[in-house]
Amino acid sequence: MNDDRAALSLTTSRLRLVPATPALVDIELSDQERLAGELNVDLPHDWPPEYHDADRLRFTRKALEDPDAAGWWLHYIVLTDATRPTLVGVAGFKGPPSAGVVEIGYSVVPSWQRRGVATEATRALVEAAWQRGAEVVVAHTLPHLEASIGVLRKLAFAASESREAGVLAFALPRE
């Protein structure tokens, strides 16, 4: 891993969150097996996770061209306590904070859901946001995504007003 990625990586007891770079996104868009090699991980049979598609990757790729965006977008979630490190999902911010507010999102492949991965990754992102000056972390999810709602509730996010019909909003202010 290059030094820039290593400096912005987040680690927990069993996860490593590797920030995406333009080069990593390019690799993923062209060859997912090559992405696994670049990250030195196993790729689960059900990769990619839901909502992690080519259109979103292209959008993220463009956003990552801004040097100030480093660490404020997509992170690859690597499970490190498996027999071999395994890429189990993605999480990240939807850009740097605006007026102290930053939005997060996450998605884990089905074979690794309901094992605390999203909660652990989201907790690491929230802590990183606080360390980097954010004052409020927000998240949006759909009403049928019960596991996603559960992650936010476990981390003490409170329901907030949504600007989009059919979308649930949550917020966690910095203490």
N, C-alpha and C positions, 0 to 999 in steps of 0.2 A: 504494500500500500504506500502511495506517495505521502510525503510529509504533510501536505495541505489536508488531505483526507484524514490522516491520523490525528492531526491537531484538533479537528472538529468532530471526530468520532465520539460517540457517547457510549459508556459501558455501564452495565448493571451486573448483578450476580450471575446472570446466565445469558445476557444479550450483548451484542455489539451493534450499534446503529451507525452505519457507514454513510456519510453524506454523499449524495450523488454529485457528479461533476459532469460537464458537457461530454467528456470522453466516455464516461460510464453509461450515460444515457444513449449515446450513439451506439455503443456496443450492444446494449440491451435491445435497441430498436432493430439491430441487424442480426443478432445471434444470441439467444438466451443462454445457450451452453457456454459460449465465450464469456458472457457476463459471469457465470458461475466460476469459470477458470480465473478470471480477473480478480474476483473476490475470494478465491480459494475456498469455495463452499460446495456442498452438494445442493442440487436443485430438486425440490420435491416434484413429484409427478403432476401435481395440480397447480404448478406455477403458470401464469401469474395470478395473484389474488384479485378478487372482484374490485372493480373500479380502477384498476391499474392497467390502462390500455394505451395503445399507440398515440391516440390524440392527446391524452394527458401527458404522456412522456414528451411529445413534441413541444407542448406548451411549457413544460418544466425546462426542457433543454434550452429554449429561448430565454427564459427567466434567469437561468444559470450563467448566461453570458455576462451579467452584471457582477463585477467582482464583490460588490457590497452584499450580494445575495448569498454568499458562501455560508453554508450551514443553515440557511433559512428556507430550504425547500425539502425535497425528497431525501429520505434516508432509507437504506436497505437494512432490514432487520435480520441479523444473523444470530441464530441460536448457537451458543458456544459450548453448552454443556452436553451436547449430543456426542455420539461416537466420533463423528466428524462434523465440523461446523456446517450448518444448514441454513439456507436462505428461506425464511419462513413468512416474510411479509414486507410491507413498506409502511413508513410513517413519516410524518414531517409537518412542516409549517407550510402555509399558503402564502409565503413571502415574508419579508421582514415586518416588524411591527409598524403600525400606522397609528399615530397618537397614543402609543403605548399598548395597543391591542394587537395580538397576533392570533391567527387561526391555525388549529391543528387538524390533522386527519390521519387515518390509519386503516390498514386492511391486511388481514392475515389469511394465508391460504387455508382452505377448509380442513385439511389434514392436521393443522396445528391450532385450530380455533378451540376456545374454551379450555385453554391451558394457562391463562394468565399472561400470554405474550403481549397482547395489545395493551393491557393494563400496565405492565412493566415498561414497555416502550413509551407509552404516553406519559407516564410518571417521569421518565428520564427527559422527555421533551419539555415538559412543564418546568422542571428544575433548570434545564438549560435556558429556557426563555427568561426565567427570573434572573439568572446569572448574567444574561445579556441585556437586561434592562426593561423587559416587557412588564407591564403593570396588570394586564388582563389577558387571559387565554380563553379563546372561544372555540366552540366546535359546533358543527351542524350535522345532523343525521336524519335518517328517515324513520318514521314510526314503526315500521316492520323490522328494523334492525335491532332487535332486543339485546343482543350481545354488545353492540356498540353503545347503546344507552346504559347498559350495566357497567361498562368500563368507565363512562363519565360519572356515574353515580358513585362508584367505588372511590373515585378520586376527588369527590366532594364538589363536582361541578353542579351548579344550580340551573334549573330551567330558566331560560330568558326569552324575551320576545323575539320571534322570528320575523324576518322581512319577506320570507317566501312561504307561500301557501303549501301545506303538506310537508314542510321541513321543520324539524325540532331544533331549537337553538339552546345552547348551554354556555355558561360562563363561569370562570374561576378567577376571582380577583386575587392579586398578590396580597399576602398578609402583611 
